[in-house]
Amino acid sequence: MILADGAREDVFRALLAEGKLPHIQNEIVKPGAYAKGVTVFPSTTGPAYFPFLTGFHPGTLNVPGIRWFDKAAYANAAKKMVKFRSYVGIETFLINSDMEKMPTVFDLLPQSFSIFNSVCRGAGRRNLTKIMRIWYWYYAHLTDRWEFLDQEALAKTLKAIEKDFRFLFVVFPGIDEYSHLAHPHHDKTIDHYRFLDDAVGKIVSQLKEKGEWDDTLFWIVSDHGLSATQSHFCVNTFMEKRGLPPFYYPKVFHRNGKKVANMVSGNGMTHLYFKNGHDWGAPTTREDINQIDPTLIEDLIQEAAIDIVAIRNSEGGVDIVSKRGEAKLKLLDDKVAYSPSPLEPVLSEVEGGEGRGEGKDPFGYKNISGLLSEKEILDKTIDTDYPDAPWQLAQIFKASRTGDIVLSATPGYDLRLKYEVPEHKGSHGSIHREHMMTPVATNAPLPQKYLRTVDIFPTMLQLMGKTKSVPSDGILLL
């Protein structure tokens, strides 16, 4: 399984159609399948690896972003507990211990190996880049030589398949990094799609020479897409001006007098956690936030950079608000109750938009409401600007570490201005289509034209003969 970090579904599909990925087309797609994948929210490196390696959403594993804050743990000063985290830098090694104790593919399949992958619990010595990964990333960050990492990923893969391996997961980071440094359609970025194709050709050739190609199940997947970024919006400054000073990475040890924690993921989304009176411990609902700052939510919506605002409500569900409208959402066992709210418009006029009218859907959906199954949600929303959004939001709000408010950025914007070196020209993390849609190519003949990335895990295990039921948020595709 190759994870082409940051590969956009539409770009991948277009390159296939133009004949610019010939090895992938002839060796993988032609005998197998190509499908549109919907990743998990937040659509960011690390949490969006979980589907392929565990079969679970980030919310299920209680790791709801690359940065998060645990309100209950933070309030318990008497105990040494995990209180907040950022998987950018040295804390990346802690993601495996922070996850809920679900089995990973490395636990389930013997002789399984990992390359340039941070989600590797159970791999042990079979994690072939355990220590060196962060140093490779640091070197590439200082030199902008991300092509070096793709070259190393290929070299280490070719070496690994000489072993008696059962499963191999390898990350190619070049597409993602050049999407950030330039933009998702830049020539340098497209070059790394082509490098990936050449790499697939060399891997397949080596497997054929070993006489193992006919017995090899091959996947090419991605964790998220990206969109070009023209403007950076500083959530920290926005909150400070309202008398709600936040603490945030990298300045998390400056916490005295802070009333909010701001934890950005992928720059396209962020969690906001509120101190409610003198207490951090309990969740803060929309009703509580209206007491803290009566116009906060309305003012967030008016910002061009803010696309979707999701807020915990007092009914145990989530209120979703945008410039288009408002809805209520609640997870009920294996279904989601979703209803656009028939409220009077809170904003009578929004610059550049049509305002929020009575009963208008926050995602712009048409005739979607009621008690919906996960299949119904995917089927009804796959071709919209917010594929699978109700299901994904329901999943992330299962986590106790999810914010009281979750913000999703408007494409073209991100939610981090300070401490972003080098400046990002491409962003991800949001719940918008550009970030959520990913390519899925496999030499297995899947019948589906679209799927969730969590569905790949149980399907892969089934195809590899692992017939015993394994816990998963995904469903079998065969």
ZAMARGU-4260 file (C-alpha; in steps of 0.2 Angstrom, whole numbers, plus 5000, padded with zeros to 4 digits):
<rodrens>
0) 5000/5000/5000 | 5007/5017/4994 | 5001/5032/5003 | 5003/5047/4990 | 5002/5060/5004
5) 4992/5075/4998 | 4986/5067/4981 | 4970/5076/4975 | 4957/5064/4967 | 4953/5076/4952
10) 4972/5078/4948 | 4975/5060/4949 | 4960/5055/4938 | 4965/5068/4925 | 4983/5062/4924
15) 4977/5044/4922 | 4965/5050/4908 | 4979/5060/4899 | 4990/5044/4899 | 5003/5052/4911
20) 5003/5038/4924 | 5005/5023/4912 | 5012/5011/4925 | 4998/5014/4937 | 4985/5013/4923
25) 4992/4997/4915 | 4998/4988/4930 | 4985/4993/4944 | 4969/5001/4937 | 4967/4991/4921
30) 4966/4974/4929 | 4958/4981/4945 | 4949/4997/4949 | 4949/5016/4952 | 4937/5024/4964
35) 4934/5041/4972 | 4939/5040/4990 | 4931/5051/5004 | 4944/5053/5018 | 4941/5057/5036
40) 4939/5074/5045 | 4950/5082/5049 | 4958/5079/5032 | 4976/5080/5038 | 4992/5069/5039
45) 4992/5057/5054 | 4973/5056/5058 | 4969/5053/5040 | 4981/5038/5040 | 4970/5029/5053
50) 4958/5022/5040 | 4971/5012/5031 | 4980/5006/5046 | 4966/5004/5059 | 4950/5005/5050
55) 4944/5019/5062 | 4939/5037/5061 | 4950/5049/5071 | 4935/5052/5083 | 4934/5034/5087
60) 4952/5034/5091 | 4951/5050/5101 | 4964/5059/5091 | 4954/5072/5082 | 4968/5082/5074
65) 4987/5084/5072 | 4984/5096/5087 | 4972/5094/5101 | 4968/5099/5119 | 4960/5087/5132
70) 4949/5098/5143 | 4945/5085/5156 | 4964/5080/5158 | 4969/5099/5159 | 4957/5102/5173
75) 4964/5088/5183 | 4980/5096/5190 | 4982/5082/5202 | 4986/5069/5189 | 4999/5067/5176
80) 4989/5065/5161 | 4990/5069/5142 | 4983/5087/5141 | 4987/5093/5124 | 4997/5088/5109
85) 5005/5093/5092 | 5011/5079/5080 | 5022/5092/5071 | 5039/5089/5077 | 5046/5078/5091
90) 5028/5074/5098 | 5024/5064/5082 | 5032/5049/5091 | 5017/5050/5103 | 5003/5047/5091
95) 5003/5029/5094 | 5001/5029/5113 | 4988/5043/5112 | 4977/5032/5101 | 4963/5021/5109
100) 4969/5003/5110 | 4962/4996/5094 | 4972/4984/5084 | 4982/4990/5069 | 4987/4981/5053
105) 5004/4978/5061 | 4996/4969/5075 | 4985/4959/5064 | 4997/4954/5050 | 5014/4946/5054
110) 5029/4951/5044 | 5021/4969/5041 | 5033/4983/5038 | 5031/5002/5039 | 5041/5016/5029
115) 5040/5035/5033 | 5024/5032/5042 | 5020/5039/5060 | 5005/5028/5064 | 5015/5012/5067
120) 5009/5004/5083 | 5013/4986/5083 | 5026/4987/5070 | 5041/4987/5082 | 5057/4983/5073
125) 5047/4981/5057 | 5046/5000/5057 | 5060/5003/5045 | 5061/5022/5048 | 5057/5023/5066
130) 5070/5036/5071 | 5077/5042/5054 | 5059/5048/5048 | 5060/5064/5058 | 5078/5068/5053
135) 5073/5065/5035 | 5059/5077/5037 | 5070/5090/5046 | 5083/5089/5032 | 5070/5091/5018
140) 5062/5106/5028 | 5078/5115/5029 | 5083/5112/5011 | 5067/5110/5002 | 5073/5094/4994
145) 5057/5084/4996 | 5061/5074/4981 | 5075/5066/4991 | 5062/5059/5002 | 5052/5052/4988
150) 5068/5044/4981 | 5072/5037/4998 | 5054/5030/5000 | 5057/5021/4983 | 5074/5014/4988
155) 5068/5008/5005 | 5053/5000/4997 | 5063/4990/4984 | 5075/4984/4998 | 5060/4979/5009
160) 5051/4969/4996 | 5067/4958/4995 | 5062/4952/5013 | 5048/4939/5016 | 5035/4952/5019
165) 5016/4950/5021 | 5011/4969/5021 | 5021/4984/5017 | 5015/5002/5020 | 5025/5016/5013
170) 5022/5035/5012 | 5028/5046/4998 | 5027/5064/5004 | 5033/5074/4989 | 5015/5078/4982
175) 5010/5085/4999 | 5025/5095/5002 | 5026/5103/4985 | 5008/5107/4986 | 5011/5117/5002
180) 5027/5125/4995 | 5019/5130/4978 | 5001/5124/4975 | 4992/5108/4971 | 4993/5111/4952
185) 5011/5118/4951 | 5023/5109/4939 | 5034/5104/4953 | 5019/5095/4962 | 5014/5087/4945
190) 5031/5080/4943 | 5029/5070/4959 | 5013/5062/4953 | 5024/5056/4938 | 5038/5051/4950
195) 5025/5040/4959 | 5021/5032/4943 | 5039/5028/4939 | 5041/5021/4957 | 5026/5010/4954
200) 5034/5003/4938 | 5050/4999/4947 | 5041/4991/4961 | 5030/4980/4950 | 5045/4975/4939
205) 5055/4969/4955 | 5040/4959/4961 | 5038/4951/4944 | 5057/4947/4944 | 5054/4938/4961
210) 5039/4929/4954 | 5027/4937/4967 | 5017/4949/4956 | 5002/4938/4953 | 5000/4935/4972
215) 5002/4954/4977 | 4987/4965/4982 | 4992/4983/4977 | 4984/4999/4983 | 4988/5017/4980
220) 4979/5029/4992 | 4979/5047/4998 | 4975/5054/5015 | 4969/5071/5009 | 4968/5083/4995
225) 4974/5102/4995 | 4968/5119/4989 | 4979/5134/4984 | 4980/5146/4998 | 4979/5165/4995
230) 4975/5172/5012 | 4980/5167/5030 | 4967/5171/5044 | 4974/5172/5062 | 4961/5164/5073
235) 4972/5169/5088 | 4971/5188/5084 | 4952/5186/5081 | 4950/5179/5099 | 4962/5191/5107
240) 4953/5206/5101 | 4937/5199/5109 | 4945/5198/5126 | 4947/5179/5124 | 4966/5176/5124
245) 4970/5159/5117 | 4985/5148/5120 | 4991/5138/5105 | 5006/5129/5098 | 5021/5133/5099
250) 5017/5144/5114 | 5008/5131/5124 | 5018/5135/5140 | 5011/5153/5140 | 4995/5148/5148
255) 4991/5160/5162 | 4976/5170/5160 | 4970/5161/5144 | 4952/5158/5141 | 4953/5148/5125
260) 4964/5134/5117 | 4966/5135/5098 | 4973/5119/5090 | 4975/5120/5071 | 4976/5105/5060
265) 4982/5105/5042 | 4978/5124/5043 | 4961/5121/5035 | 4952/5117/5052 | 4954/5121/5070
270) 4947/5116/5087 | 4942/5129/5099 | 4941/5124/5118 | 4933/5137/5130 | 4936/5139/5148
275) 4918/5140/5155 | 4919/5152/5170 | 4933/5145/5181 | 4932/5128/5174 | 4941/5120/5159
280) 4934/5102/5163 | 4917/5101/5155 | 4912/5103/5137 | 4906/5121/5133 | 4890/5121/5123
285) 4883/5134/5111 | 4872/5140/5124 | 4887/5143/5136 | 4897/5151/5122 | 4882/5163/5119
290) 4884/5168/5138 | 4903/5170/5136 | 4902/5181/5120 | 4884/5183/5113 | 4890/5188/5095
295) 4905/5176/5094 | 4897/5163/5082 | 4889/5177/5071 | 4905/5186/5069 | 4915/5170/5065
300) 4902/5167/5051 | 4904/5184/5044 | 4923/5181/5041 | 4927/5177/5023 | 4940/5164/5029
305) 4927/5154/5040 | 4916/5142/5030 | 4908/5130/5042 | 4906/5132/5061 | 4901/5116/5071
310) 4897/5119/5089 | 4892/5106/5103 | 4874/5110/5108 | 4865/5106/5125 | 4855/5092/5116
315) 4870/5080/5114 | 4872/5085/5096 | 4880/5097/5085 | 4874/5114/5077 | 4881/5117/5060
320) 4882/5135/5054 | 4888/5144/5038 | 4884/5159/5028 | 4871/5148/5019 | 4861/5142/5033
325) 4860/5131/5049 | 4857/5113/5054 | 4856/5101/5068 | 4865/5085/5068 | 4865/5070/5081
330) 4873/5053/5080 | 4860/5040/5085 | 4868/5022/5085 | 4873/5019/5066 | 4862/5033/5059
335) 4863/5052/5059 | 4848/5064/5063 | 4851/5079/5051 | 4839/5093/5050 | 4842/5111/5042
340) 4835/5123/5055 | 4820/5133/5051 | 4826/5148/5061 | 4825/5166/5057 | 4841/5172/5048
345) 4854/5178/5061 | 4864/5187/5047 | 4853/5198/5036 | 4866/5202/5024 | 4883/5194/5021
350) 4896/5202/5009 | 4898/5192/4993 | 4884/5179/4999 | 4865/5178/4999 | 4864/5178/5017
355) 4856/5165/5029 | 4838/5162/5026 | 4825/5152/5034 | 4828/5133/5032 | 4843/5135/5021
360) 4856/5121/5022 | 4873/5126/5029 | 4881/5115/5016 | 4870/5120/5002 | 4862/5102/5001
365) 4845/5100/4992 | 4832/5090/5001 | 4843/5081/5013 | 4836/5078/5030 | 4829/5066/5042
370) 4837/5050/5050 | 4850/5045/5038 | 4861/5029/5037 | 4879/5031/5033 | 4876/5024/5015
375) 4862/5036/5012 | 4873/5051/5017 | 4887/5045/5006 | 4876/5042/4991 | 4867/5058/4993
380) 4882/5070/4995 | 4896/5062/4985 | 4895/5074/4971 | 4892/5090/4982 | 4905/5102/4988
385) 4904/5093/5005 | 4904/5075/5002 | 4899/5064/5018 | 4900/5080/5029 | 4886/5075/5041
390) 4893/5058/5044 | 4911/5065/5046 | 4906/5078/5058 | 4896/5066/5068 | 4911/5055/5069
395) 4923/5068/5075 | 4912/5074/5089 | 4912/5057/5097 | 4930/5061/5103 | 4931/5069/5120
400) 4946/5078/5114 | 4936/5087/5100 | 4934/5106/5102 | 4919/5115/5109 | 4919/5123/5092
405) 4926/5116/5076 | 4930/5128/5062 | 4932/5123/5044 | 4941/5136/5032 | 4934/5143/5015
410) 4945/5136/5001 | 4958/5149/4997 | 4960/5153/5015 | 4969/5145/5030 | 4967/5147/5049
415) 4985/5150/5054 | 4996/5166/5051 | 5009/5166/5064 | 5023/5153/5066 | 5021/5146/5048
420) 5038/5144/5041 | 5040/5143/5026 | 5023/5151/5022 | 5011/5138/5015 | 5004/5141/4998
425) 4993/5126/4999 | 4982/5120/5014 | 4971/5105/5019 | 4961/5099/5034 | 4944/5106/5030
430) 4928/5097/5026 | 4927/5104/5009 | 4927/5093/4993 | 4945/5099/4988 | 4952/5092/5004
435) 4941/5077/5007 | 4941/5068/4990 | 4956/5056/4987 | 4961/5044/4974 | 4960/5025/4977
440) 4968/5013/4964 | 4970/4995/4967 | 4973/4979/4957 | 4958/4971/4965 | 4942/4972/4955
445) 4931/4983/4966 | 4914/4986/4960 | 4912/5003/4969 | 4914/5020/4960 | 4916/5029/4977
450) 4920/5024/4995 | 4926/5029/5012 | 4944/5027/5015 | 4939/5017/5031 | 4931/5004/5020
455) 4948/4999/5013 | 4955/4991/5029 | 4942/4977/5031 | 4941/4974/5013 | 4960/4973/5012
460) 4960/4960/5026 | 4947/4950/5018 | 4956/4950/5001 | 4972/4944/5011 | 4962/4929/5019
465) 4959/4937/5036 | 4942/4930/5037 | 4940/4932/5056 | 4930/4948/5060 | 4940/4963/5065
470) 4933/4979/5073 | 4932/4993/5061 | 4922/5009/5057 | 4922/5003/5038 | 4912/4991/5028
475) 4917/4977/5017 | 4917/4983/4998 | 4916/4965/4992
</rodrens>
